[in-house]
Amino acid sequence: MKIGVRLFLSSLVFAVGIAAAYGWATHDAVGVIMLATMAAALILFTSYILIAERESDLASDHVEMTPADVEGEVMGVFSFESYWPIVAAVGCTLVLLGLAFLPGISWIVALCGAAMVAFAARFLIVEST
């Protein structure tokens, strides 16, 4: 967990620095907004690790552990037969395409993509429990 927090925090510092440099050099609001969105996502991931996974005991947190010590450890429940990750990916693609070509009726495409992502997230959560 410590390594994950360090990774996300260093990426957050990088994203904020790049957003500031990009905004100063180009004066382009869209690029700064996209880089700030990346920074916000990194804040979300780091917060999740710090809050929800604070009691987790990962092998990477112990320097003395070797890969042989954690052999056979159960990592979680994974549904390999699920098609919902593909639905979520298609939904994300539709959202991004709808936003890229926004002048016109492409907002309908973006809304359909958002609905696909929402349904996929719901059913992925149901499958994992």
C-alpha positions as CSV (number, residue, x, y, z in Angstrom):
1,M,0.0,0.0,0.0
2,K,2.8,2.4,0.8
3,I,4.3,1.9,-2.7
4,G,0.8,2.6,-4.3
5,V,0.4,5.8,-2.3
6,R,3.8,7.0,-3.3
7,L,3.2,6.1,-6.9
8,F,-0.1,8.0,-7.1
9,L,1.2,11.0,-5.1
10,S,4.2,11.4,-7.4
11,S,1.9,11.1,-10.4
12,L,-0.3,13.7,-8.9
13,V,2.6,16.1,-8.4
14,F,3.6,15.4,-12.0
15,A,0.1,16.0,-13.4
16,V,-0.3,19.3,-11.5
17,G,3.1,20.5,-12.7
18,I,2.4,19.6,-16.3
19,A,-1.0,21.3,-16.1
20,A,0.6,24.5,-14.8
21,A,3.4,24.4,-17.4
22,Y,0.9,23.6,-20.2
23,G,-1.4,26.4,-19.2
24,W,1.4,28.9,-18.9
25,A,2.9,27.9,-22.3
26,T,-0.2,27.6,-24.4
27,H,-3.0,29.4,-22.7
28,D,-5.3,26.6,-23.8
29,A,-8.1,26.0,-21.3
30,V,-9.2,22.6,-22.7
31,G,-5.8,21.0,-22.2
32,V,-5.5,22.4,-18.7
33,I,-9.0,21.0,-17.9
34,M,-8.0,17.6,-19.2
35,L,-4.8,17.6,-17.1
36,A,-6.7,18.8,-14.1
37,T,-9.1,16.0,-14.6
38,M,-6.2,13.6,-14.5
39,A,-5.0,15.1,-11.3
40,A,-8.5,14.8,-9.8
41,A,-8.6,11.1,-10.7
42,L,-5.3,10.6,-9.0
43,I,-6.6,12.4,-5.9
44,L,-9.6,10.0,-5.9
45,F,-7.4,6.9,-6.3
46,T,-5.0,8.0,-3.5
47,S,-7.9,8.8,-1.2
48,Y,-9.4,5.4,-1.8
49,I,-6.2,3.7,-1.0
50,L,-5.7,5.8,2.2
51,I,-9.3,5.4,3.4
52,A,-10.7,2.1,2.2
53,E,-7.6,0.0,2.2
54,R,-5.9,1.3,5.3
55,E,-5.9,-2.1,7.0
56,S,-4.7,-4.1,4.0
57,D,-1.5,-6.0,4.6
58,L,0.3,-6.3,1.2
59,A,3.4,-8.2,0.6
60,S,5.1,-5.2,-1.0
61,D,4.9,-3.4,2.4
62,H,7.3,-5.9,3.9
63,V,10.9,-5.7,2.7
64,E,11.8,-9.1,4.0
65,M,9.1,-11.0,2.0
66,T,9.9,-12.8,-1.1
67,P,7.6,-13.9,-4.0
68,A,7.8,-17.5,-2.6
69,D,6.3,-16.3,0.7
70,V,3.1,-15.1,-1.0
71,E,2.7,-18.0,-3.4
72,G,-0.9,-19.2,-3.6
73,E,-2.4,-16.1,-1.9
74,V,-6.0,-15.3,-2.9
75,M,-6.0,-11.9,-4.6
76,G,-9.7,-11.5,-5.0
77,V,-12.7,-12.6,-7.1
78,F,-12.4,-12.1,-10.8
79,S,-15.1,-13.0,-13.3
80,F,-13.3,-14.0,-16.5
81,E,-16.6,-14.7,-18.4
82,S,-18.1,-11.3,-17.8
83,Y,-18.8,-9.1,-20.8
84,W,-19.4,-6.0,-18.7
85,P,-15.8,-4.6,-19.0
86,I,-16.2,-4.6,-22.8
87,V,-19.6,-2.7,-22.4
88,A,-17.8,-0.2,-20.1
89,A,-15.0,0.3,-22.6
90,V,-17.5,0.9,-25.5
91,G,-19.4,3.3,-23.3
92,C,-16.3,5.3,-22.4
93,T,-15.5,5.4,-26.1
94,L,-18.9,6.7,-27.0
95,V,-18.7,9.4,-24.2
96,L,-15.3,10.6,-25.5
97,L,-16.4,10.6,-29.2
98,G,-19.6,12.4,-28.2
99,L,-17.6,15.0,-26.3
100,A,-15.1,15.4,-29.1
101,F,-17.7,16.1,-31.8
102,L,-20.0,18.0,-29.5
103,P,-21.5,20.7,-31.8
104,G,-24.5,18.9,-33.1
105,I,-26.5,16.0,-31.8
106,S,-23.5,14.0,-30.6
107,W,-24.5,14.7,-27.0
108,I,-27.0,11.8,-27.5
109,V,-24.0,9.6,-28.2
110,A,-22.3,10.8,-25.1
111,L,-25.4,10.2,-22.9
112,C,-25.8,6.7,-24.3
113,G,-22.2,6.0,-23.5
114,A,-22.6,7.3,-20.0
115,A,-25.6,5.1,-19.5
116,M,-23.6,2.1,-20.7
117,V,-20.8,2.9,-18.3
118,A,-23.3,3.2,-15.4
119,F,-25.0,-0.1,-16.2
120,A,-21.7,-1.8,-16.6
121,A,-20.4,-0.5,-13.3
122,R,-23.6,-1.6,-11.6
123,F,-23.4,-5.2,-12.9
124,L,-19.7,-5.4,-12.3
125,I,-20.3,-4.6,-8.7
126,V,-23.1,-7.2,-8.5
127,E,-20.8,-9.9,-10.1
128,S,-18.0,-9.2,-7.7
129,T,-20.0,-9.7,-4.5
